[in-house]
Amino acid sequence: MFAEVYVNLGVTKMDHPFTYKIPEELLDVVKPGSEVTVPMRGRNLRGFVMTVEENCAIDEKVVKDIVFAKTPGQGEGEMFALAGFIRQRYGGTLGQALSVVFPSHANATVKTEKIVKRAGNIDKALDELLLKKRHSKYTEKLLSILKDNESILWDDLRQDYDIPSNTIREAEKQGLVSVETHTSLRNPFEKLSLESKRPDISLNEEQSEILGDFLKNKPAVSLIHGVTGSGKTLLYIAMIEQVLKEGKQAIVLIPEIALTLQNILRFYRFFGDRISCVNSRMNPSLRNDQFERARAGEISVMIGPRSALFTPFSNLGLIIVDEEHETSYISEHPPKYHAVEVAVERGRLAGAQVVLGSASPSVNSYFHAVNKDYKLYTLEKRANDAALPTVSIVDMREELKAGNRSILSQKLYSAIKERLQKKEQVMLFINRRGVAGTVSCRECGAVIKCEHCDVPMSLHRDGLLHCHYCGAKKLMVRECPVCHSKLIGTMRAGTEKIESEIKRLFPTAGVVRMDADTTKGAGGFHDIIKAFNNREADILIGTQMIVKGHDFPGVTLMGVLAADLSLNVPDYRASERTFDLLLQACGRSGRGEVKGEAIIQTYQPENFAIVSAAKNDYVYFYREETAYRRLVQYPPFSHMFSVEVTSRTDEGAVAMGDFIVNKLSKAFPALLVSGPNPAPVVKIKDIYRYEVVIKDSDYDKLIEARKLLDEAIAEDGAPKNADLWYDFD
């Protein structure tokens, strides 16, 4: 018997199955879907069996044997189909897609434990031992323990009863006991203790209405649009409880940045050891154990970032994607899949309901809901009837005119001072997402944009401004084209510098900073959260990680520094990202008993994304944003297909980019093709990155274009030593 095996080699030209012989001892194990280890190029590599055949199409003498195989679990056919979807939708190789769906834990170690069991008639053995004048007291103690316990852990005998290992081994030799070795799957929550009484799931009227409709009509995909603090998590818990009653399982996706112990405990209090979690901070062994526990049926709910989506549940009933708008759901590594899209597909394959939740849904998801593809539910009130914070906008251009060049406006400075006097807490959000290279005027707030695409241009090392959408270039400007001010340049905002300034302005306040530097070490992130939550600090300064999913009852003021920075990103979704960040930031204030306040500092106070966030008006934002996108034919009204070309040499990446543009322009003259353009960050880890962007209103045309590229790069004349990664919309 022979097996066709896919191996993840990461090379498009080798994206096909390889033939291996199934040794006799593995005939009962190797099935379609089996994970196997196979020899290739002097190494043993991981692969997946696609088909099993009786005959071999090539010379059997050159066919090697499969080294090792795991029996496929239930539902793995569904996961293979999911890998096919990822390959089709996002490019890359099938081997890479399979490695995403079936994550490898190469460095994982298996924890084992020895169990000592009774062997034969324990009463008789104990009586015979006691008749001997000289006998081991430890053996007598061992048999007495097993008289009351059918089995006991070896380690418990050693640690709790002080029985030497030699005594257990000798008893095993004499046939008095038997020793078995079992694999022990670790529980990340084993040190947590549940409250004696499980909390009640007490829903308000809005939540109850949504749950009732959800259970009655069973929509395939739902979008819950709820204001910050509206109780989406409690509604998720009620939905999960119903799924568990039906004997099914649930997956809850939470962005890694918000995956705190505080958030996990909200679920643990209700479901105890029926839940588990995975995250990037876990070691490979512990992470692997959680997937094995799911496969073995030990748990029913898995919580985690996008990788949790591939939990091997065999009877999946519900997938929840919290904060579905989050960009962290898009993989940064090939294949660059979008977890929301893949969740919808897994739900379809498994017959499971999918629930998306957010206070600021992605434009794409809300568009689907408005067009009845998804069921739309709305939560308009905070769960505890707490008032939303009062939000005000400060025009930093006016501050400059008044001679204030500080990072704080007079209004924000006074508000911080007042809150500190009242012993309340303050958060300061530094909005610097993706601003590298964008050029703006500090006098009027204008941003240098492409004349053809209406997106900010980026300053590159060649001294030119580049558009990443159409490839246009122009010289760096020396004065503002709107107000002619000379105060123009790239934007910079350092968290350390801001921390120093805040400490200078408020010397008696306790100040902590949360950013990539302060959270590097083990426990750094949680230590800062814990300290601030325990009121050990008065002011928390940070980047976007401070606005995601945290609940600090003592915070009554949120200050947003330079709110418009994220508007100045060469990305058509910049307004959407800005609205989301501002809404989430403002929502951190006033979650306790005292009403909150938020102050947004900006050089563009009239921008609709900033105005709508301040008003907490998503519908207004959506209308303005979709009107703009419809006008310029950006998704969801048209479709974009981005091809990222990567190579170890700059010349190799450009050559492949030119090859792609020529192929597509000849085959599809009606398509709008631009590039190759340098990526916003051209070089990462010695890999050069360029982009080709294709645009058309017909999504199927873009799929055809992608298929053409797959065929074209396999041709003999195609440039070598370059890889392609696809991204739709």
WOKAVEN-V708306 format. One record per residue. N is the residue number from 1. RES is the residue in one letter. PHI is phi in whole degrees, -180 to 180 (none if undefined). D_LAST is the distance of its C-alpha to the last C-alpha in whole Angstrom. Layout:
N;RES;PHI;D_LAST  N;RES;PHI;D_LAST
//
This chain:
1;M;none;44  2;F;-130;41  3;A;-125;38  4;E;-93;34  5;V;-119;33  6;Y;-91;29  7;V;-121;29  8;N;-79;26  9;L;-99;27  10;G;69;24  11;V;-120;25  12;T;-58;23  13;K;-70;26  14;M;-112;28  15;D;-85;25  16;H;-153;28  17;P;-75;31  18;F;-114;34  19;T;-90;37  20;Y;-134;39  21;K;-87;43  22;I;-93;43  23;P;-64;46  24;E;-56;49  25;E;-71;49  26;L;-110;45  27;L;-60;45  28;D;-82;45  29;V;-101;42  30;V;-76;39  31;K;-134;37  32;P;-57;34  33;G;104;32  34;S;-67;34  35;E;-87;33  36;V;-131;36  37;T;-114;37  38;V;-131;38  39;P;-80;39  40;M;-157;37  41;R;55;38  42;G;79;41  43;R;-128;39  44;N;-94;38  45;L;-119;34  46;R;-83;32  47;G;-149;31  48;F;-133;31  49;V;-78;33  50;M;-92;31  51;T;-141;34  52;V;-119;38  53;E;-124;40  54;E;-80;44  55;N;-111;44  56;C;-112;43  57;A;-82;41  58;I;-121;42  59;D;-62;46  60;E;-62;46  61;K;-66;48  62;V;-96;45  63;V;-85;43  64;K;-92;43  65;D;-84;43  66;I;-68;41  67;V;-85;42  68;F;-151;41  69;A;-147;39  70;K;-109;38  71;T;-67;38  72;P;-67;35  73;G;-88;35  74;Q;-66;34  75;G;82;30  76;E;-76;29  77;G;-63;29  78;E;-62;26  79;M;-71;24  80;F;-65;25  81;A;-63;23  82;L;-66;20  83;A;-63;20  84;G;-63;20  85;F;-63;16  86;I;-62;15  87;R;-62;16  88;Q;-68;15  89;R;-82;11  90;Y;-119;11  91;G;80;14  92;G;77;17  93;T;-103;20  94;L;-65;21  95;G;-59;24  96;Q;-67;21  97;A;-64;20  98;L;-64;23  99;S;-69;24  100;V;-74;21  101;V;-71;22  102;F;-116;26  103;P;-60;26  104;S;-88;29  105;H;-125;32  106;A;-59;34  107;N;-95;36  108;A;-73;36  109;T;-115;40  110;V;-98;42  111;K;-88;44  112;T;-118;47  113;E;-141;50  114;K;-94;54  115;I;-117;55  116;V;-97;59  117;K;-121;60  118;R;-61;64  119;A;-134;66  120;G;79;68  121;N;-85;71  122;I;-70;70  123;D;-64;73  124;K;-64;76  125;A;-62;74  126;L;-70;75  127;D;-62;78  128;E;-64;79  129;L;-65;78  130;L;-70;80  131;L;-73;83  132;K;-76;83  133;K;-65;85  134;R;-117;82  135;H;-148;79  136;S;-74;75  137;K;-64;75  138;Y;-69;71  139;T;-65;71  140;E;-60;73  141;K;-66;70  142;L;-61;67  143;L;-66;69  144;S;-64;70  145;I;-65;66  146;L;-73;65  147;K;-65;68  148;D;-97;66  149;N;-132;62  150;E;-64;61  151;S;-152;59  152;I;-156;58  153;L;-68;55  154;W;-54;57  155;D;-62;56  156;D;-68;57  157;L;-62;61  158;R;-71;61  159;Q;-84;59  160;D;-91;61  161;Y;-118;64  162;D;57;65  163;I;-89;65  164;P;-65;65  165;S;-61;63  166;N;-61;66  167;T;-63;68  168;I;-67;65  169;R;-63;65  170;E;-65;69  171;A;-64;68  172;E;-68;66  173;K;-60;68  174;Q;-80;71  175;G;78;68  176;L;-79;69  177;V;-136;65  178;S;-121;62  179;V;-122;59  180;E;-121;55  181;T;-106;52  182;H;-118;49  183;T;-75;45  184;S;-110;44  185;L;-93;41  186;R;-76;40  187;N;-108;39  188;P;-65;38  189;F;-107;39  190;E;-64;43  191;K;-90;44  192;L;-85;43  193;S;-121;45  194;L;-79;45  195;E;-64;46  196;S;-58;49  197;K;-118;48  198;R;-68;44  199;P;-63;43  200;D;-79;42  201;I;-91;39  202;S;-106;40  203;L;-96;37  204;N;-83;38  205;E;-62;37  206;E;-60;34  207;Q;-63;33  208;S;-63;36  209;E;-64;34  210;I;-65;31  211;L;-60;32  212;G;-60;34  213;D;-66;32  214;F;-61;30  215;L;-75;33  216;K;-77;34  217;N;-95;31  218;K;46;29  219;P;-62;25  220;A;-63;23  221;V;-132;20  222;S;-121;21  223;L;-121;20  224;I;-99;23  225;H;-100;22  226;G;-130;25  227;V;-60;27  228;T;-59;27  229;G;81;30  230;S;-85;30  231;G;91;31  232;K;-62;28  233;T;-61;29  234;L;-64;32  235;L;-67;31  236;Y;-58;29  237;I;-61;32  238;A;-64;34  239;M;-67;31  240;I;-61;32  241;E;-57;35  242;Q;-66;35  243;V;-65;33  244;L;-65;36  245;K;-63;39  246;E;-86;37  247;G;78;37  248;K;-108;34  249;Q;-120;31  250;A;-138;29  251;I;-120;26  252;V;-120;25  253;L;-94;22  254;I;-131;23  255;P;-55;21  256;E;-52;23  257;I;-66;24  258;A;-105;25  259;L;-83;27  260;T;-95;30  261;L;-58;34  262;Q;-57;34  263;N;-72;31  264;I;-66;32  265;L;-62;36  266;R;-59;35  267;F;-83;34  268;Y;-62;37  269;R;-60;39  270;F;-95;38  271;F;-116;38  272;G;55;40  273;D;-77;40  274;R;-76;38  275;I;-110;35  276;S;-146;33  277;C;-146;30  278;V;-130;29  279;N;-160;27  280;S;-70;27  281;R;-82;30  282;M;-72;32  283;N;-73;34  284;P;-56;33  285;S;-66;36  286;L;-67;36  287;R;-65;32  288;N;-62;33  289;D;-60;36  290;Q;-69;34  291;F;-69;32  292;E;-68;35  293;R;-64;36  294;A;-66;34  295;R;-64;34  296;A;-82;38  297;G;82;38  298;E;-74;39  299;I;-126;36  300;S;-124;34  301;V;-134;31  302;M;-116;29  303;I;-116;28  304;G;172;25  305;P;-76;22  306;R;-59;19  307;S;-64;22  308;A;-66;24  309;L;-61;22  310;F;-101;23  311;T;-60;27  312;P;-79;29  313;F;-76;30  314;S;-95;32  315;N;-138;32  316;L;-71;29  317;G;-116;29  318;L;-155;26  319;I;-124;23  320;I;-112;23  321;V;-116;20  322;D;-82;21  323;E;51;19  324;E;-63;16  325;H;-76;14  326;E;-62;15  327;T;-71;13  328;S;-68;16  329;Y;-76;14  330;I;-98;12  331;S;-65;14  332;E;-90;15  333;H;-117;17  334;P;-66;16  335;P;-75;15  336;K;-81;12  337;Y;-81;12  338;H;-104;11  339;A;-62;14  340;V;-66;13  341;E;-64;12  342;V;-69;15  343;A;-63;17  344;V;-62;17  345;E;-69;17  346;R;-64;20  347;G;-59;21  348;R;-63;21  349;L;-66;23  350;A;-91;26  351;G;70;26  352;A;-102;26  353;Q;-77;24  354;V;-119;21  355;V;-122;22  356;L;-105;19  357;G;-134;21  358;S;-172;20  359;A;-83;22  360;S;-138;19  361;P;-56;16  362;S;-62;12  363;V;-58;12  364;N;-63;10  365;S;-66;13  366;Y;-67;15  367;F;-61;14  368;H;-62;14  369;A;-69;18  370;V;-62;19  371;N;-92;18  372;K;70;20  373;D;-72;18  374;Y;-115;19  375;K;-82;22  376;L;-99;22  377;Y;-117;25  378;T;-129;26  379;L;-113;28  380;E;-98;30  381;K;-118;33  382;R;-68;33  383;A;-59;35  384;N;-96;38  385;D;63;38  386;A;-68;38  387;A;-76;37  388;L;-69;34  389;P;-66;34  390;T;-80;35  391;V;-117;33  392;S;-130;34  393;I;-111;32  394;V;-112;34  395;D;-83;34  396;M;-72;34  397;R;-66;35  398;E;-69;38  399;E;-63;39  400;L;-62;39  401;K;-62;41  402;A;-83;44  403;G;89;44  404;N;-91;42  405;R;-106;40  406;S;-74;40  407;I;-72;36  408;L;-110;38  409;S;-70;38  410;Q;-61;42  411;K;-65;40  412;L;-69;38  413;Y;-59;41  414;S;-65;44  415;A;-66;42  416;I;-63;41  417;K;-58;45  418;E;-65;46  419;R;-66;44  420;L;-65;45  421;Q;-63;49  422;K;-87;48  423;K;64;47  424;E;-104;43  425;Q;-103;40  426;V;-130;38  427;M;-119;34  428;L;-121;33  429;F;-101;29  430;I;-99;28  431;N;-88;24  432;R;-127;24  433;R;-65;20  434;G;59;18  435;V;-93;21  436;A;-56;22  437;G;92;23  438;T;-78;22  439;V;-118;25  440;S;-145;27  441;C;-103;30  442;R;-80;32  443;E;-81;34  444;C;-118;32  445;G;89;29  446;A;-65;27  447;V;-114;24  448;I;-75;24  449;K;-115;21  450;C;-70;20  451;E;-69;22  452;H;-102;19  453;C;-123;16  454;D;58;17  455;V;-126;16  456;P;-60;18  457;M;-89;20  458;S;-118;21  459;L;-84;24  460;H;-105;25  461;R;-65;28  462;D;-78;29  463;G;82;29  464;L;-105;27  465;L;-89;24  466;H;-114;21  467;C;-100;17  468;H;-86;14  469;Y;-106;13  470;C;-114;15  471;G;87;18  472;A;-62;21  473;K;-132;23  474;K;-154;26  475;L;-67;29  476;M;-62;29  477;V;-80;31  478;R;-107;34  479;E;-145;34  480;C;-69;32  481;P;-70;31  482;V;-95;32  483;C;-112;35  484;H;66;36  485;S;-71;36  486;K;-89;37  487;L;-79;35  488;I;-137;32  489;G;171;30  490;T;-75;27  491;M;-92;27  492;R;-138;29  493;A;-149;30  494;G;-93;32  495;T;-66;32  496;E;-63;36  497;K;-63;37  498;I;-67;36  499;E;-59;38  500;S;-62;41  501;E;-67;41  502;I;-66;41  503;K;-65;43  504;R;-69;45  505;L;-74;45  506;F;-129;46  507;P;-63;48  508;T;-92;49  509;A;-85;46  510;G;-83;44  511;V;-121;41  512;V;-125;38  513;R;-121;35  514;M;-125;32  515;D;-153;30  516;A;-60;29  517;D;-74;32  518;T;-78;34  519;T;-110;32  520;K;-66;33  521;G;-70;36  522;A;-61;36  523;G;80;36  524;G;-58;36  525;F;-60;33  526;H;-69;35  527;D;-64;38  528;I;-67;37  529;I;-60;35  530;K;-63;39  531;A;-62;41  532;F;-70;39  533;N;-66;39  534;N;-86;43  535;R;65;43  536;E;-82;44  537;A;-139;42  538;D;-98;42  539;I;-128;39  540;L;-112;36  541;I;-109;34  542;G;-173;30  543;T;-87;26  544;Q;-61;24  545;M;-66;25  546;I;-85;28  547;V;-104;26  548;K;-103;25  549;G;73;27  550;H;-89;30  551;D;-131;33  552;F;-112;36  553;P;-60;38  554;G;-81;40  555;V;-82;38  556;T;-120;38  557;L;-142;37  558;M;-117;33  559;G;-110;33  560;V;-105;29  561;L;-93;30  562;A;55;28  563;A;-61;25  564;D;-84;24  565;L;-55;23  566;S;-74;19  567;L;-75;19  568;N;-97;19  569;V;-106;16  570;P;-73;15  571;D;-149;11  572;Y;-65;10  573;R;-94;10  574;A;-59;14  575;S;-65;16  576;E;-63;14  577;R;-64;15  578;T;-65;18  579;F;-56;19  580;D;-59;18  581;L;-61;21  582;L;-68;23  583;L;-64;24  584;Q;-65;24  585;A;-63;26  586;C;-62;29  587;G;-70;29  588;R;-76;31  589;S;-92;34  590;G;75;36  591;R;-91;36  592;G;-102;39  593;E;-84;42  594;V;-94;42  595;K;-62;40  596;G;-97;37  597;E;-138;36  598;A;-134;33  599;I;-124;33  600;I;-106;30  601;Q;-96;31  602;T;-157;29  603;Y;-96;29  604;Q;-130;27  605;P;-65;29  606;E;-91;28  607;N;-62;24  608;F;-65;23  609;A;-67;21  610;I;-72;24  611;V;-63;26  612;S;-69;24  613;A;-66;24  614;A;-63;28  615;K;-87;28  616;N;56;26  617;D;-119;25  618;Y;-66;21  619;V;-61;22  620;Y;-62;23  621;F;-59;20  622;Y;-59;17  623;R;-63;19  624;E;-66;19  625;E;-67;16  626;T;-71;14  627;A;-63;17  628;Y;-65;16  629;R;-67;12  630;R;-64;14  631;L;-63;16  632;V;-100;14  633;Q;57;12  634;Y;-99;8  635;P;-54;6  636;P;-91;8  637;F;-91;10  638;S;-142;9  639;H;-130;6  640;M;-123;5  641;F;-128;6  642;S;-103;8  643;V;-112;11  644;E;-94;13  645;V;-103;17  646;T;-123;20  647;S;-158;23  648;R;-77;27  649;T;-127;27  650;D;-63;26  651;E;-64;27  652;G;-64;26  653;A;-68;22  654;V;-65;23  655;A;-61;24  656;M;-67;22  657;G;-61;19  658;D;-63;22  659;F;-60;22  660;I;-63;19  661;V;-60;18  662;N;-64;22  663;K;-62;21  664;L;-69;18  665;S;-64;20  666;K;-75;23  667;A;-77;21  668;F;-132;19  669;P;-61;20  670;A;-82;18  671;L;-73;15  672;L;-88;14  673;V;-119;14  674;S;-131;15  675;G;124;17  676;P;-74;18  677;N;-112;17  678;P;-61;19  679;A;-65;16  680;P;-51;17  681;V;-117;20  682;V;-69;21  683;K;-128;23  684;I;-133;23  685;K;53;26  686;D;67;27  687;I;-110;24  688;Y;-88;22  689;R;-131;19  690;Y;-129;17  691;E;-128;14  692;V;-119;13  693;V;-114;10  694;I;-118;10  695;K;-134;9  696;D;-164;11  697;S;-79;11  698;D;-99;12  699;Y;-62;10  700;D;-63;13  701;K;-64;13  702;L;-69;10  703;I;-63;12  704;E;-62;15  705;A;-62;14  706;R;-64;13  707;K;-63;17  708;L;-61;19  709;L;-63;18  710;D;-57;19  711;E;-73;22  712;A;-66;22  713;I;-74;23  714;A;-87;25  715;E;-70;27  716;D;-64;30  717;G;-85;30  718;A;-72;26  719;P;-58;26  720;K;-99;27  721;N;58;27  722;A;-143;23  723;D;-120;20  724;L;-120;16  725;W;-132;13  726;Y;-107;10  727;D;-145;7  728;F;-98;4  729;D;54;0
//
